[in-house]
Amino acid sequence: QVQLVESGGGLVQAGGSLRLSCAASGFTLDYYAMGWFRQAPGKEREFVAAISYSGGITYYADSVKGRFTISRDNAKNTLYLQMNNLKPGDTALYYCAKVRHPRTYYSGSLHEMMSVYDCWGQGTQVTVSS
């Protein structure tokens, strides 16, 4: 059974840092590109970051570029999102997701589309106070 479980969220002051983890099971993580999305109350889910299945290519939303870093440890079957210099606007429920097709490189814009992902975690809450 394919499963993604996020952890590491919490309450942090503006300027602080958090590291989110996404534990994958039921599939071979290193075959798949992965992504992070977030959804704030009353807003649509939006793309945050993505990483190619090889780990060599990363993509970021403009709003988080330079502050967030996506990485993967395939040996541990875990995806990460290091978030630094957090802002109140980063407050949201954060989700990790797995792409539909294995061993496939997607162009940058495709990584932002929710339709290329076929499995989602339950989310972990990040709250940034001012």
C-alpha positions in Angstrom: 0.0 0.0 0.0 1.5 3.3 -1.1 1.6 5.8 1.8 3.1 9.2 2.6 3.3 10.5 6.1 4.4 14.1 6.8 5.8 15.3 10.1 7.8 18.2 11.5 5.3 21.0 11.4 4.6 23.3 14.4 4.4 26.8 15.6 7.4 29.1 15.0 8.1 32.8 15.1 8.8 34.7 12.0 12.4 34.3 11.0 12.6 30.8 12.5 13.1 27.5 10.8 11.4 24.1 10.5 12.3 20.9 8.8 9.5 18.8 7.4 9.8 15.1 6.7 7.8 12.8 4.5 8.1 9.1 5.2 7.3 7.0 2.1 6.2 3.4 2.1 4.8 0.9 -0.3 6.9 2.0 -3.2 10.6 2.6 -4.2 11.1 6.3 -3.5 14.2 6.7 -5.7 12.1 5.9 -8.8 9.8 8.9 -8.4 10.0 12.7 -8.5 8.4 14.2 -5.4 6.8 17.4 -4.5 5.7 19.6 -1.6 2.5 21.7 -1.7 0.7 23.8 0.8 -2.8 25.1 1.5 -3.7 28.0 3.6 -7.2 28.5 5.0 -9.6 29.7 2.4 -7.0 29.4 -0.4 -6.3 26.8 -3.1 -3.5 24.3 -2.7 -0.3 25.7 -4.2 3.0 24.3 -5.3 6.0 24.8 -3.1 8.9 22.7 -4.3 9.7 19.5 -6.3 12.7 17.3 -6.8 13.6 14.9 -9.7 13.7 11.2 -9.0 17.5 11.4 -9.3 17.6 14.2 -6.8 19.7 16.3 -9.2 17.1 18.8 -10.2 15.0 20.9 -7.9 12.2 23.4 -8.5 10.8 26.1 -6.2 7.9 28.5 -6.2 9.1 32.1 -6.4 7.7 32.8 -3.0 10.0 30.3 -1.3 13.1 30.4 -3.5 16.2 31.1 -1.4 14.5 30.2 1.8 13.3 26.6 1.4 15.3 23.6 0.3 13.9 20.3 -0.9 16.0 17.1 -0.5 15.6 13.4 -0.4 17.3 10.4 1.3 16.4 7.4 -0.8 18.1 5.0 1.6 15.7 6.2 4.3 12.8 6.5 2.0 12.3 10.0 3.2 11.7 13.4 1.5 12.5 16.7 3.3 11.7 20.3 3.2 14.0 22.6 5.1 12.3 26.0 5.7 14.3 29.0 6.8 13.4 32.6 7.4 9.8 31.7 7.8 7.1 34.3 7.3 3.5 34.6 8.5 2.5 34.1 4.8 4.0 30.6 5.0 1.3 29.5 7.4 -0.5 26.5 5.8 -1.0 22.8 5.9 1.9 21.2 4.0 1.6 18.1 1.9 4.1 15.9 0.2 3.1 14.1 -3.0 4.4 11.4 -5.4 4.3 11.7 -9.1 2.3 9.2 -11.2 5.0 7.9 -13.5 8.4 6.4 -12.3 11.8 7.3 -13.7 10.4 10.3 -15.6 11.8 13.8 -15.8 9.2 16.5 -15.8 9.7 20.0 -17.1 9.7 22.7 -14.4 6.1 23.9 -15.0 4.7 20.4 -15.0 6.0 19.9 -11.4 3.6 22.6 -10.3 0.5 20.8 -11.6 -1.4 18.7 -9.0 -2.6 16.4 -11.7 0.9 14.8 -12.2 0.8 13.6 -8.6 -1.2 10.5 -7.7 -0.5 10.0 -4.0 -0.7 12.6 -1.2 0.0 12.6 2.5 -2.4 13.8 5.2 -0.5 17.1 5.7 1.4 18.7 8.6 0.5 22.1 9.9 3.0 25.0 9.9 2.0 28.2 11.7 4.3 31.2 11.7 3.6 34.0 14.2 4.6 37.6 13.6 
